[in-house]
Amino acid sequence: MSKCKVLWLIPAGGYSYKSWVVMSSAVALMVLVTWSQVSDTEKSPNTTSYAHLLQPRRSPSKGPNAPPILAYWILGSRGENRRILRLLKAIYHPRNHYLLQLDSAASYHQRLELSILTHSDTVFQEFGNVDVVGQSYAVNPMAASGLAALLHAAALLLRIRPDWDWFIPLSTSDYPLLPQDDILYAFTSLPRDVIFMGYNNATSFHKRQNVSQIAVDPNIYLKEKSSVFYAAETREKPDAFEIFGGSPWMVLTRGFLEHCVTGLDNLPRKLLMYFNNVVFPLESYFQTVLCNTPDFQKTILVNDDLRHSVHNIEAHLSYRDDPSIVHRAAVFATPFREDDPQLQEIDEKLLHRAPGRFVPGEWCNQTAPSSNATTSTSIWGDIDAVQPRIQGVELKKFFLRLVEENKMASNQCTTYVMHEIPKA
């Protein structure tokens, strides 16, 4: 098995532009080719030769009192390298793992560029926790191919970065509202089996969506991105399981995703086949798996996707005049268009992030000049310590309250209650 992660440093003296391009292209090509091999590790019985190379250079501590490790998956498309990098730096922390992916609408050269940009950054080199998927395929984020891509990302992270606690899928239209220090601080207080997932009970979901309608996602079998089409026929309502639904955004635990990807129970695979022909399967697949699996019905399921939806993108929110957004459970906001002025406003007022820089935190609380223009930090702090602000403290209180409320719920899969943090 070939090595599946290649990092390199540009010497301080530098190369000529031509030699740098040749060297970078060659190394990045190795990254992309070997990542495709990682994606197909199930086909090869020899999986031991690369495992030791995939550990971060400065491993975070683990334990009941240590902050958790979050696994982020960022999916982008054609021309979105800059958006991916901006989002990556806004959510970056050395404790976490980051998996970046471009769908088939992006060209080979764009994937090559993304690999070069990430693997040549000093910070990412130092901590070794950012990976790029070299394999390319068509993805419709709200169709069956979107569900398949999410499960593929989870499978990769389970295989190469097995020490994480929660999985958070993001797109380039998402953006954080809190620094990672606040988020990690709030999650530290939670049992590691808490799932965040907006959901509806079975009756209300059936009223909202016709699951009998048959949808076909051509992105499952075509290389180029295509639109979903609908069959004239319908199918009977299933009686082997109840269908639940809710939000397409969620924060899932490692244990739950292991059940969906590698578990011995056949239900997740049966449901995957069924939801292959359902409209918007990301709004119902994980809710249905959880609520039809006895082992997970009693897990702590928080009915909140931790998102703030920006319904009217043109109506710019004023965070100075209306700070209520930071007093809710929202950790991310969506959707934002590229270079939306709101993003700069969030950077300045909520994240305190300078253009092109990382969000300040305990891990990078000292700065020094750097030869790398993309890097503001050259003196590292403690990656196992987090320093929350008032928003992180409030988020922790909110999480703990929801956990206690859910512990008292008799059957979480039949309730639908929304919660908000009281305004300060």
ROTORLO-73395 format. One record per residue (C-alpha): residue number from 1; x, y, z. Coordinates in pm, whole numbers. Example, Ala and Ser with C-alpha at 12.3 -4.5 7.8 and 13.67 -1.06 7.14 Angstrom:
BEGIN
+-----+--------+--------+--------+
| seq |     c1 |     c2 |     c3 |
+-----+--------+--------+--------+
|   1 |   1230 |   -450 |    780 |
|   2 |   1367 |   -106 |    714 |
+-----+--------+--------+--------+
***
This chain:
BEGIN
+-----+--------+--------+--------+
| seq |     c1 |     c2 |     c3 |
+-----+--------+--------+--------+
|   1 |      0 |      0 |      0 |
|   2 |    143 |    337 |    -95 |
|   3 |    185 |    610 |    161 |
|   4 |   -133 |    816 |    168 |
|   5 |    -12 |   1146 |    307 |
|   6 |    268 |   1361 |    168 |
|   7 |    373 |   1696 |    313 |
|   8 |    659 |   1915 |    204 |
|   9 |    834 |   2239 |    302 |
|  10 |    947 |   2516 |     71 |
|  11 |   1306 |   2603 |    173 |
|  12 |   1362 |   2950 |    314 |
|  13 |   1579 |   3042 |     13 |
|  14 |   1294 |   2950 |   -217 |
|  15 |   1282 |   2801 |   -563 |
|  16 |   1240 |   2969 |   -896 |
|  17 |    877 |   2992 |  -1002 |
|  18 |    920 |   2723 |  -1268 |
|  19 |   1097 |   2476 |  -1040 |
|  20 |    846 |   2542 |   -760 |
|  21 |    554 |   2464 |   -992 |
|  22 |    718 |   2143 |  -1115 |
|  23 |    806 |   2028 |   -762 |
|  24 |    466 |   2122 |   -619 |
|  25 |    279 |   1954 |   -902 |
|  26 |    476 |   1633 |   -863 |
|  27 |    424 |   1614 |   -488 |
|  28 |     58 |   1711 |   -510 |
|  29 |      5 |   1447 |   -777 |
|  30 |    141 |   1191 |   -530 |
|  31 |   -104 |   1319 |   -270 |
|  32 |   -401 |   1292 |   -505 |
|  33 |   -309 |    950 |   -639 |
|  34 |   -244 |    802 |   -298 |
|  35 |   -563 |    953 |   -156 |
|  36 |   -757 |    775 |   -427 |
|  37 |   -587 |    458 |   -307 |
|  38 |   -695 |    533 |     48 |
|  39 |  -1050 |    569 |    -73 |
|  40 |  -1025 |    215 |   -207 |
|  41 |   -852 |     55 |     92 |
|  42 |  -1142 |   -185 |    130 |
|  43 |  -1013 |   -359 |   -185 |
|  44 |   -668 |   -421 |    -38 |
|  45 |   -598 |   -643 |    263 |
|  46 |   -268 |   -465 |    329 |
|  47 |   -362 |   -162 |    536 |
|  48 |    -86 |   -152 |    796 |
|  49 |    193 |     22 |    605 |
|  50 |     47 |    371 |    625 |
|  51 |   -137 |    388 |    956 |
|  52 |    157 |    522 |   1156 |
|  53 |    209 |    806 |    906 |
|  54 |   -139 |    949 |    953 |
|  55 |   -100 |   1068 |   1312 |
|  56 |    -77 |   1444 |   1374 |
|  57 |    274 |   1565 |   1444 |
|  58 |    160 |   1703 |   1778 |
|  59 |   -107 |   1465 |   1903 |
|  60 |   -378 |   1613 |   2128 |
|  61 |   -436 |   1462 |   2469 |
|  62 |   -737 |   1239 |   2522 |
|  63 |   -933 |   1175 |   2838 |
|  64 |  -1253 |   1262 |   3028 |
|  65 |  -1128 |   1611 |   3116 |
|  66 |   -966 |   1692 |   2782 |
|  67 |  -1152 |   1881 |   2509 |
|  68 |  -1304 |   1658 |   2240 |
|  69 |  -1172 |   1610 |   1889 |
|  70 |  -1404 |   1723 |   1611 |
|  71 |  -1386 |   1580 |   1259 |
|  72 |  -1486 |   1834 |    994 |
|  73 |  -1569 |   1746 |    635 |
|  74 |  -1584 |   2038 |    390 |
|  75 |  -1738 |   1969 |     48 |
|  76 |  -1682 |   2217 |   -234 |
|  77 |  -1726 |   2239 |   -608 |
|  78 |  -1580 |   2411 |   -912 |
|  79 |  -1387 |   2731 |   -839 |
|  80 |  -1431 |   2708 |   -461 |
|  81 |  -1075 |   2653 |   -340 |
|  82 |  -1058 |   3002 |   -193 |
|  83 |  -1389 |   2952 |    -12 |
|  84 |  -1271 |   2619 |    129 |
|  85 |   -950 |   2773 |    261 |
|  86 |  -1132 |   3065 |    418 |
|  87 |  -1375 |   2833 |    593 |
|  88 |  -1091 |   2601 |    696 |
|  89 |   -899 |   2883 |    865 |
|  90 |  -1217 |   3006 |   1035 |
|  91 |  -1277 |   2663 |   1197 |
|  92 |   -919 |   2546 |   1238 |
|  93 |   -780 |   2407 |   1562 |
|  94 |   -484 |   2167 |   1600 |
|  95 |   -697 |   1922 |   1803 |
|  96 |   -943 |   1862 |   1520 |
|  97 |   -929 |   1669 |   1192 |
|  98 |  -1021 |   1822 |    857 |
|  99 |  -1113 |   1641 |    537 |
| 100 |  -1145 |   1857 |    225 |
| 101 |  -1318 |   1741 |    -93 |
| 102 |  -1406 |   1882 |   -434 |
| 103 |  -1674 |   1715 |   -645 |
| 104 |  -1641 |   1626 |  -1014 |
| 105 |  -1747 |   1973 |  -1127 |
| 106 |  -1402 |   2089 |  -1016 |
| 107 |  -1117 |   2021 |  -1255 |
| 108 |   -812 |   1809 |  -1185 |
| 109 |   -603 |   2126 |  -1166 |
| 110 |   -833 |   2273 |   -901 |
| 111 |   -794 |   1963 |   -685 |
| 112 |   -421 |   1982 |   -745 |
| 113 |   -419 |   2347 |   -638 |
| 114 |   -614 |   2269 |   -322 |
| 115 |   -367 |   1998 |   -232 |
| 116 |    -71 |   2232 |   -291 |
| 117 |   -221 |   2517 |    -89 |
| 118 |   -307 |   2304 |    212 |
| 119 |      2 |   2086 |    222 |
| 120 |    241 |   2380 |    187 |
| 121 |     96 |   2584 |    474 |
| 122 |    328 |   2599 |    776 |
| 123 |     51 |   2549 |   1032 |
| 124 |   -101 |   2250 |    855 |
| 125 |    245 |   2101 |    815 |
| 126 |    318 |   2147 |   1183 |
| 127 |      5 |   1972 |   1308 |
| 128 |    -63 |   1734 |   1019 |
| 129 |   -442 |   1726 |   1057 |
| 130 |   -567 |   1844 |    716 |
| 131 |   -628 |   1592 |    435 |
| 132 |   -753 |   1628 |     78 |
| 133 |   -959 |   1366 |   -103 |
| 134 |   -808 |   1291 |   -443 |
| 135 |  -1100 |   1086 |   -569 |
| 136 |  -1357 |   1281 |   -770 |
| 137 |  -1723 |   1203 |   -835 |
| 138 |  -2049 |   1387 |   -896 |
| 139 |  -2236 |   1507 |   -589 |
| 140 |  -2578 |   1667 |   -548 |
| 141 |  -2569 |   1771 |   -180 |
| 142 |  -2944 |   1730 |   -135 |
| 143 |  -2986 |   1403 |   -330 |
| 144 |  -2876 |   1041 |   -288 |
| 145 |  -2523 |   1120 |   -409 |
| 146 |  -2494 |   1377 |   -129 |
| 147 |  -2581 |   1112 |    130 |
| 148 |  -2331 |    871 |    -29 |
| 149 |  -2058 |   1137 |    -22 |
| 150 |  -2120 |   1210 |    346 |
| 151 |  -2100 |    841 |    435 |
| 152 |  -1784 |    810 |    225 |
| 153 |  -1624 |   1099 |    416 |
| 154 |  -1725 |    943 |    748 |
| 155 |  -1576 |    609 |    637 |
| 156 |  -1247 |    775 |    543 |
| 157 |  -1224 |    957 |    874 |
| 158 |  -1308 |    640 |   1068 |
| 159 |  -1028 |    463 |    884 |
| 160 |   -747 |    718 |    890 |
| 161 |   -834 |    943 |   1188 |
| 162 |  -1010 |    712 |   1435 |
| 163 |   -966 |    920 |   1750 |
| 164 |  -1236 |   1185 |   1689 |
| 165 |  -1558 |   1227 |   1889 |
| 166 |  -1804 |   1418 |   1668 |
| 167 |  -1843 |   1451 |   1291 |
| 168 |  -1952 |   1787 |   1146 |
| 169 |  -2026 |   1809 |    770 |
| 170 |  -1999 |   2155 |    613 |
| 171 |  -2033 |   2311 |    270 |
| 172 |  -1866 |   2623 |    134 |
| 173 |  -2185 |   2821 |    201 |
| 174 |  -2147 |   2760 |    578 |
| 175 |  -1952 |   2975 |    823 |
| 176 |  -1888 |   2957 |   1198 |
| 177 |  -2034 |   3205 |   1444 |
| 178 |  -1805 |   3106 |   1731 |
| 179 |  -1431 |   3042 |   1764 |
| 180 |  -1319 |   2682 |   1810 |
| 181 |  -1218 |   2755 |   2170 |
| 182 |  -1583 |   2833 |   2250 |
| 183 |  -1712 |   2531 |   2058 |
| 184 |  -1462 |   2285 |   2208 |
| 185 |  -1527 |   2423 |   2557 |
| 186 |  -1902 |   2369 |   2524 |
| 187 |  -1863 |   2018 |   2379 |
| 188 |  -1622 |   1920 |   2657 |
| 189 |  -1914 |   1922 |   2901 |
| 190 |  -2115 |   1668 |   2700 |
| 191 |  -2123 |   1289 |   2711 |
| 192 |  -1962 |   1159 |   2394 |
| 193 |  -2288 |    998 |   2277 |
| 194 |  -2491 |   1321 |   2240 |
| 195 |  -2623 |   1372 |   1886 |
| 196 |  -2740 |   1707 |   1749 |
| 197 |  -3003 |   1659 |   1482 |
| 198 |  -3313 |   1857 |   1393 |
| 199 |  -3596 |   1605 |   1369 |
| 200 |  -3972 |   1569 |   1331 |
| 201 |  -4183 |   1280 |   1449 |
| 202 |  -4306 |   1034 |   1189 |
| 203 |  -4656 |   1180 |   1149 |
| 204 |  -4547 |   1540 |   1092 |
| 205 |  -4270 |   1435 |    854 |
| 206 |  -4510 |   1233 |    636 |
| 207 |  -4736 |   1537 |    613 |
| 208 |  -4446 |   1753 |    494 |
| 209 |  -4287 |   1516 |    245 |
| 210 |  -4426 |   1249 |     15 |
| 211 |  -4188 |    957 |     67 |
| 212 |  -4386 |    745 |   -179 |
| 213 |  -4261 |    958 |   -469 |
| 214 |  -3968 |    797 |   -649 |
| 215 |  -3671 |   1026 |   -719 |
| 216 |  -3368 |    929 |   -927 |
| 217 |  -3030 |   1096 |   -878 |
| 218 |  -2819 |   1051 |  -1197 |
| 219 |  -2508 |   1158 |  -1004 |
| 220 |  -2498 |    804 |   -865 |
| 221 |  -2410 |    663 |  -1207 |
| 222 |  -2294 |    958 |  -1422 |
| 223 |  -1960 |   1138 |  -1404 |
| 224 |  -2098 |   1485 |  -1469 |
| 225 |  -2330 |   1661 |  -1225 |
| 226 |  -2695 |   1627 |  -1325 |
| 227 |  -3035 |   1724 |  -1188 |
| 228 |  -3265 |   1484 |  -1006 |
| 229 |  -3568 |   1358 |  -1199 |
| 230 |  -3886 |   1190 |  -1077 |
| 231 |  -4057 |    871 |  -1187 |
| 232 |  -4424 |    870 |  -1274 |
| 233 |  -4479 |    563 |  -1056 |
| 234 |  -4503 |    569 |   -678 |
| 235 |  -4436 |    300 |   -420 |
| 236 |  -4612 |    182 |   -110 |
| 237 |  -4540 |    330 |    228 |
| 238 |  -4292 |    103 |    410 |
| 239 |  -4418 |   -101 |    704 |
| 240 |  -4084 |   -257 |    805 |
| 241 |  -3973 |     72 |    960 |
| 242 |  -4103 |    420 |   1045 |
| 243 |  -3964 |    714 |    853 |
| 244 |  -3851 |   1019 |   1050 |
| 245 |  -3708 |   1343 |    917 |
| 246 |  -3589 |   1690 |    998 |
| 247 |  -3288 |   1903 |    915 |
| 248 |  -3017 |   1808 |    662 |
| 249 |  -2754 |   1953 |    900 |
| 250 |  -2637 |   1758 |   1201 |
| 251 |  -2352 |   1679 |   1439 |
| 252 |  -2310 |   1301 |   1463 |
| 253 |  -2108 |   1090 |   1704 |
| 254 |  -1835 |    850 |   1603 |
| 255 |  -2028 |    558 |   1756 |
| 256 |  -2340 |    633 |   1554 |
| 257 |  -2147 |    666 |   1228 |
| 258 |  -1962 |    341 |   1299 |
| 259 |  -2308 |    183 |   1327 |
| 260 |  -2411 |    333 |    991 |
| 261 |  -2087 |    254 |    806 |
| 262 |  -1939 |    -62 |    957 |
| 263 |  -2200 |   -191 |   1203 |
| 264 |  -2327 |   -549 |   1209 |
| 265 |  -2692 |   -442 |   1195 |
| 266 |  -2826 |   -457 |    838 |
| 267 |  -3083 |   -179 |    889 |
| 268 |  -2853 |    111 |    787 |
| 269 |  -2779 |    -64 |    456 |
| 270 |  -3146 |   -145 |    390 |
| 271 |  -3238 |    215 |    459 |
| 272 |  -2958 |    339 |    235 |
| 273 |  -3107 |    137 |    -50 |
| 274 |  -3452 |    276 |     23 |
| 275 |  -3339 |    638 |     53 |
| 276 |  -3154 |    611 |   -275 |
| 277 |  -3490 |    699 |   -432 |
| 278 |  -3623 |    949 |   -178 |
| 279 |  -3631 |   1325 |   -228 |
| 280 |  -3379 |   1499 |      2 |
| 281 |  -3253 |   1185 |    181 |
| 282 |  -3021 |   1390 |    403 |
| 283 |  -3335 |   1521 |    571 |
| 284 |  -3444 |   1176 |    680 |
| 285 |  -3182 |    897 |    653 |
| 286 |  -2997 |    949 |    982 |
| 287 |  -3315 |   1034 |   1174 |
| 288 |  -3475 |    712 |   1046 |
| 289 |  -3171 |    497 |   1128 |
| 290 |  -3153 |    635 |   1480 |
| 291 |  -3522 |    610 |   1562 |
| 292 |  -3554 |    254 |   1428 |
| 293 |  -3248 |    122 |   1614 |
| 294 |  -3320 |     19 |   1976 |
| 295 |  -2959 |     74 |   2082 |
| 296 |  -2978 |    438 |   1975 |
| 297 |  -3338 |    524 |   2063 |
| 298 |  -3228 |    599 |   2417 |
| 299 |  -2925 |    802 |   2319 |
| 300 |  -2931 |   1171 |   2403 |
| 301 |  -3075 |   1326 |   2088 |
| 302 |  -3076 |   1705 |   2097 |
| 303 |  -3336 |   1843 |   1859 |
| 304 |  -3120 |   2123 |   1725 |
| 305 |  -2892 |   2132 |   1421 |
| 306 |  -2683 |   2419 |   1569 |
| 307 |  -2745 |   2627 |   1256 |
| 308 |  -2871 |   2976 |   1194 |
| 309 |  -3034 |   2999 |    852 |
| 310 |  -2984 |   3322 |    664 |
| 311 |  -3306 |   3314 |    467 |
| 312 |  -3263 |   3644 |    286 |
| 313 |  -2900 |   3672 |    193 |
| 314 |  -2941 |   4028 |     70 |
| 315 |  -3075 |   4150 |    402 |
| 316 |  -2749 |   4188 |    588 |
| 317 |  -2767 |   4114 |    957 |
| 318 |  -2618 |   4377 |   1182 |
| 319 |  -2440 |   4189 |   1457 |
| 320 |  -2371 |   4515 |   1635 |
| 321 |  -2737 |   4618 |   1655 |
| 322 |  -2892 |   4270 |   1675 |
| 323 |  -2662 |   4036 |   1871 |
| 324 |  -2938 |   3779 |   1936 |
| 325 |  -2775 |   3540 |   1689 |
| 326 |  -2489 |   3470 |   1931 |
| 327 |  -2730 |   3403 |   2217 |
| 328 |  -2891 |   3107 |   2045 |
| 329 |  -2754 |   2758 |   2010 |
| 330 |  -2635 |   2840 |   1660 |
| 331 |  -2273 |   2750 |   1602 |
| 332 |  -2282 |   2792 |   1223 |
| 333 |  -2480 |   3007 |    981 |
| 334 |  -2586 |   2926 |    625 |
| 335 |  -2612 |   2994 |    334 |
| 336 |  -2358 |   3262 |    245 |
| 337 |  -2251 |   3348 |   -106 |
| 338 |  -1885 |   3393 |   -189 |
| 339 |  -1739 |   3718 |    -53 |
| 340 |  -2065 |   3802 |    121 |
| 341 |  -2003 |   4120 |    328 |
| 342 |  -2155 |   3940 |    625 |
| 343 |  -1854 |   3707 |    633 |
| 344 |  -1616 |   3994 |    696 |
| 345 |  -1854 |   4123 |    962 |
| 346 |  -1852 |   3783 |   1134 |
| 347 |  -1472 |   3769 |   1110 |
| 348 |  -1434 |   4109 |   1271 |
| 349 |  -1708 |   4108 |   1534 |
| 350 |  -1756 |   3743 |   1630 |
| 351 |  -1434 |   3559 |   1546 |
| 352 |  -1183 |   3846 |   1573 |
| 353 |  -1011 |   3700 |   1270 |
| 354 |   -787 |   3913 |   1048 |
| 355 |   -803 |   3860 |    669 |
| 356 |   -618 |   3545 |    564 |
| 357 |   -536 |   3454 |    925 |
| 358 |   -647 |   3193 |   1175 |
| 359 |   -896 |   3261 |   1454 |
| 360 |   -707 |   3349 |   1774 |
| 361 |   -716 |   3092 |   2055 |
| 362 |   -508 |   2937 |   2328 |
| 363 |   -320 |   2734 |   2069 |
| 364 |   -204 |   3045 |   1880 |
| 365 |   -223 |   3324 |   2135 |
| 366 |    126 |   3449 |   2045 |
| 367 |    214 |   3584 |   1703 |
| 368 |    541 |   3654 |   1528 |
| 369 |    638 |   3748 |   1174 |
| 370 |    636 |   3460 |    929 |
| 371 |    775 |   3408 |    580 |
| 372 |    449 |   3235 |    492 |
| 373 |    195 |   3502 |    401 |
| 374 |    -95 |   3272 |    485 |
| 375 |     24 |   3214 |    839 |
| 376 |      7 |   3456 |   1131 |
| 377 |    125 |   3218 |   1399 |
| 378 |    477 |   3090 |   1444 |
| 379 |    481 |   3037 |   1822 |
| 380 |    237 |   2768 |   1933 |
| 381 |     40 |   2769 |   2255 |
| 382 |   -118 |   2475 |   2437 |
| 383 |   -334 |   2275 |   2194 |
| 384 |   -503 |   2096 |   2485 |
| 385 |   -623 |   2417 |   2652 |
| 386 |   -921 |   2628 |   2544 |
| 387 |  -1015 |   2974 |   2665 |
| 388 |  -1388 |   3040 |   2611 |
| 389 |  -1557 |   3376 |   2591 |
| 390 |  -1901 |   3453 |   2734 |
| 391 |  -2064 |   3296 |   2427 |
| 392 |  -1884 |   2967 |   2490 |
| 393 |  -1989 |   2968 |   2854 |
| 394 |  -2351 |   3031 |   2756 |
| 395 |  -2339 |   2757 |   2494 |
| 396 |  -2211 |   2512 |   2755 |
| 397 |  -2501 |   2602 |   2989 |
| 398 |  -2745 |   2553 |   2702 |
| 399 |  -2599 |   2213 |   2614 |
| 400 |  -2617 |   2091 |   2973 |
| 401 |  -2978 |   2204 |   3006 |
| 402 |  -3078 |   2023 |   2688 |
| 403 |  -2902 |   1706 |   2800 |
| 404 |  -3098 |   1702 |   3125 |
| 405 |  -3427 |   1766 |   2943 |
| 406 |  -3359 |   1486 |   2696 |
| 407 |  -3270 |   1243 |   2975 |
| 408 |  -3622 |   1291 |   3113 |
| 409 |  -3793 |   1241 |   2776 |
| 410 |  -3977 |    907 |   2757 |
| 411 |  -3940 |    867 |   2380 |
| 412 |  -3731 |   1124 |   2198 |
| 413 |  -3828 |    995 |   1855 |
| 414 |  -4189 |   1105 |   1898 |
| 415 |  -4128 |   1452 |   2040 |
| 416 |  -4058 |   1779 |   1867 |
| 417 |  -3958 |   2068 |   2088 |
| 418 |  -3735 |   2358 |   1981 |
| 419 |  -3514 |   2533 |   2235 |
| 420 |  -3341 |   2866 |   2245 |
| 421 |  -3102 |   3033 |   2486 |
| 422 |  -3268 |   3329 |   2658 |
| 423 |  -3132 |   3660 |   2543 |
| 424 |  -2875 |   3813 |   2773 |
+-----+--------+--------+--------+
***
